[in-house]
Structures are given as structure tokens and as C-alpha cells.
């Protein structure tokens, strides 16, 4: 993840390195969301973003590709990064020549798949597919997003980047993953499978975890943890607390933190 903010104060020598990202879910591009993001960019013009783009906006039946690309470009600024984010939507999977699977999902098998704009699969774990299938989906996603310069950064749907996902993305040339997170941020999701799955995939990750290397059969990949999850699950007060704690830690050592939203 390239865009960084540096926070420092006179009482400390070490900076706090902050990344801010946006997960583009592939559901639909709405005017209300674009306007909210434009307001964000106006209010904070010096904050670069990493946009994890999802190609499924373009694979849905009847999608207007030119309009969708133009809409995304409205909120991507110079200095931003455009990485890749994959939710295993049926339209995207099938456009990649891969047979769609209905599970497992990160909500749990007792919850039926939800439909959006004639498409399903948002909650199906990418880890449900084989390494070769994931690689096919990655390659096709880059083709669909040819109008953007997709970087070497990746984030998996639901933060579920297991061994197959990490091997596949590294084999396809991605050098950085940002799927690791601390399940304690998801306390409002009790009764769903997601918090348990995050703990299974990332058992040693906490909100203070720093970037680390993960070895895969295709080579090592740099894990840039999503230290404060995303705004859907974290309040503004929790984000402030997270940053203040990072500033305190930074008196002794360089500190990395991450904030983001969908």
C-alpha cells in the first residue's frame, strides 16, 4: 500500500504512518456514495487513498462500463493507489471461466445468499476456490479494470485471505496484501461466522500488529494489517482511540496503522 500519511508531534521523534483505504464491493456505484466520497476528498484534500477496486461492477448483466469507469474516476485523485479487491460475485467468477460456488460464506451456512442487481456471491469466501481458479479470477479482474493502473496491493472479501488466496495473489504478481485484521473490531457480528473466520485465518493479529511477511509456495508477500478494520464496524471514537494509542507507541518506535471504509 503506497499512500501514507505521517503524523508526528513535538513530543516524539518517530512518526505514525497511516494508510486509509476504500473497499469497492462490486455491488453498485450510487450517486449518494460518490457524493459522500467527494465531500471526504474536499474536506481532507491531503489524505491519499488506496482504492481496492472490484471488477464485478463491470460484469453484471447490462452494466454500462463507460459510466462505471467515469464514476470511479470522479473520486480517484493523483497520488491515490488503485489495488484489487475481490468478492466472488457469480458474474465475475463465471466471466473468468470458473464454475461459481455457493459456499462456504463468511456469514455462515445458515444465512442464504443475498441478491444485488441480479448478482449473488458477495459473501462467498474467495478461499472456497482452488489456487488455479483464484488466479483465473485475478487475471480476469485485471482485464476488466484495464482502465485503471492496478497496483501490487490486494484485499480479500471479508478479510478471509487463507493459504490458497495468498499463494494465488503472489503467483499473479501481487506483493502486498491488506486482509489481516483483528476480529475484536467485529463484536456487533456475534452470531455470524465472520469473526470466527477472521480469528482462524489471522490468529496472531491484533490492533497493534505491524507489517509482516507471509511465506507462500509462490514466494513471500508483505502483509499490511488492517489494524482498525473499516468504518462499517468501527465508530469514530474507536478510530480516534486507535490513533491516540498509536501516537503513544510511536514515542518508542515507528508505528503503522490503517483506517478505512466501504
Secondary structure as UniProt FT lines:
FT   STRAND          5..7
FT   TURN            10..11
FT   STRAND          16..23
FT   HELIX           31..43
FT   TURN            44..46
FT   STRAND          50..53
FT   HELIX           56..59
FT   TURN            61..62
FT   HELIX           65..73
FT   TURN            74..75
FT   TURN            78..79
FT   STRAND          81..86
FT   HELIX           90..95
FT   TURN            96..97
FT   TURN            109..110
FT   TURN            117..118
FT   TURN            122..123
FT   HELIX           126..128
FT   HELIX           131..144
FT   TURN            145..147
FT   STRAND          150..156
FT   HELIX           157..159
FT   HELIX           163..171
FT   TURN            172..173
FT   STRAND          176..177
FT   HELIX           183..189
FT   TURN            190..191
FT   HELIX           194..201
FT   TURN            203..204
FT   TURN            207..208
FT   STRAND          212..216
FT   TURN            217..218
FT   STRAND          219..223
FT   TURN            227..228
FT   TURN            231..233
FT   HELIX           236..249
FT   TURN            250..252
FT   STRAND          255..261
//
